[in-house]
Amino acid sequence: MGNIEATIITIISLSTPMVFAVLGETISEKVGVVNLSLEGSLLITALVGFAVSVISGYALIGFVAAGFVGGFVAASLSICDIKLKMNQIAVGFVLTIFLAKLSSYLGQQYVRVPGPYLPGIDVPILSDIPILGKILFGENIVVLLAIIAVPLTWYFLYKTRYGLDLRAVGENPYSADARGINVERTKFLYTTIGGILIGLGGAAFSLHAKFGWSDGHTTNYGWIALAIVIFGGWNPVRCVSGVYMFGLLQALAFKLQAVTLGLSQVLPLIPFPLMILTLVGIQIVNQRDVKWIPRFIKVMILGNQPQSLGVTFNKDG
């Protein structure tokens, strides 16, 4: 196996947790809910996934438990938004702080504790296909599921009636309600599904990419995932492409440590200024109504931000 092939396989494999997290956040934001608890959710689900796998002896059970916890956190955020009419951003930020502290407290006994590994996939002949075979059939089931989830998410959002309803709620919940769509149920359902994917991403950190548990195991990865969703224009394919770009930057940073420490520390920070520039571009285009730029170019470059993102739906108000 050549160095380039090995690097590509490593980037795709180690990017698996972020793929799940970014897809989950994309689905949540497309329905109009900003899941700012993402950072804390990744921490607590990484702990839960690893702890349950250690106790049960099966890594896949850890993934199921982490998905359940991620869904529960997202459902709690959704209820605060839908039923209690609380600010999504404020609730999500509080949840992040609480879950981060909770994971630090509960995870003390699991630091440096060995746990079960996910079994690799070994398919004769198919595993020997250059690059693609090693990626699809030379890793474990979680890497394969993350890859498959990307086109499935895109197809669901843009090619199905349910995806159309989801996007309609995110764009204008009042118009969606007038069309007979149950806005509250739609928001709750897809925010919870997004949380489940985030939970799988947390478990993928502690059971695959960064095996084991340590205090602050996934610190800052949640904020990076939020940045990538914005930079990717709320499109699952573009967002996951951003994940792999971030993975490439991490690989370059690791290789450049021997050359210059400063540059190796700067490269992983690139998603944040890109997020800020993208948000500034969106605001300039929207506020000034730049009509000379064709809409398809606006969408391609700046993405298509859900118009009711972060807005609490109040049917009676």
Order of alpha helices (4+ residues) and beta strands (2+ residues): alpha-alpha-alpha-alpha-alpha-alpha-alpha-alpha-alpha-alpha-alpha-alpha-alpha-alpha-alpha
